[in-house]
Amino acid sequence: MTLTGVWVGLGVLLVVAIGVWLLRRQTHASPAAPARLHSSDADDALPAAPLPEDAPSSTDADAGDLPTGRALTRTLFALAVDLPASQNGDEAAFQAIAATCGHLLARPQFQQRHLPRRPLLLPKLMRALSDPEIALDQIAQIVAEDPALSANVLRIANSPFYRVQQTPVESLPRAAALLGLDGLRAALSTALLQPVLPPASGPLGRLPGVVWEHTALTADVASGLMCEGPARADAPVAQMAALLHGLGAIALVQWLRENAHLVTDATTVARVLELYAAEVAHQIALAWELPPRIVAALDAQRSDAMPTDPLGLALRAGRLTAALTLLCRQGQRDPEASLDVLRAWAARHGVAADVDALWARLNP
């Protein structure tokens, strides 16, 4: 980054910090009025960044008597932030951070610094996995080129969702034989895209790990549902779209960690991730030159409307199931009540799947 770019970045952060201070001062002075910048301050602040028209609202389209996947995911992420949480968060801070994100996402500096690089083996593996004539042992040979990837695939193959026997799987050929093409494809995608998450301290230190755990479960559930239905050809798209969505959220966490002075509330962090994770994931997909079907699936996840296509429903079901599972593991929800929620959600939206068997795999 050039010296000019550094000064520009520092200037943006200084302006946003001043804007947050002004918003809070006005909020304290007039509690009954919503926090806004005075017109005299507007020229000195960042230009207002309109929120995306299809940005998720606080009330999802599948709301009603059932908790929504988005609401549960916000709760899950907020619990992983070591800051106080409120029902709606710090509105002034949220608007300031959202506006800043809206401007920074389009800047090459943000993309160069925060977007993950494409894994070297990704193009080769995607070609192999899309070849209907390829043998499983050929895929295993490609994976074996990367020892770290091989170890990660074996770890995932031995996880509760994929494990099909009590004896641990200790070799790639054995994993390929047990998982089959669909299972191996899903495990490979997760292993290949899993980011390196070094230990971190501070209020956001635990958040990336929780985000990725939720991401991996979402991807597994979504691709599994697609494999069971008539649109099984889109199972890899569901897997990749879910994983990229998580990578987008983690990139945002990295940016928020570097600008922690703007973050005052756990709920605010969760709302920012909900608002912009799909947009960052969209940028990652374009930078990696992924197929248009994956890009379209990410764009559809930004909409507030409940999807009606199998792919969109599978991704929503994956996020809901993953959030319920992790909240149960943390002791925040009752497993039986959560299973009832999943059953009711699937029935309401016409998701034809054995949700009891799915829940049992995730919660042995």
MOPEBEL-V184544 format. One line per field, one symbol per residue. burial: # if it has 9 or more other C-alpha atoms within 8 Angstrom, else .. A space follows every 10 residues. Layout:
BEGIN
burial = ???
END
This chain:
BEGIN
burial = .....#.... .#..###.## .###.##... ....#.#... .#..##..#. ....##...# ..#..##### ########.# ##..##..## ####.##### ###.#....# #..##..... .#..#..##. ...#.#..## .###....## .###.###.. .##.....#. .#####..## ..######## ##........ ...#####.# ##.####### #######... ##.####### ########## ######.... .######### ########## ##.###...# ...##.#### ####.#.... ########## ########.. ..#....##. #######... ....#..##. ##..
END
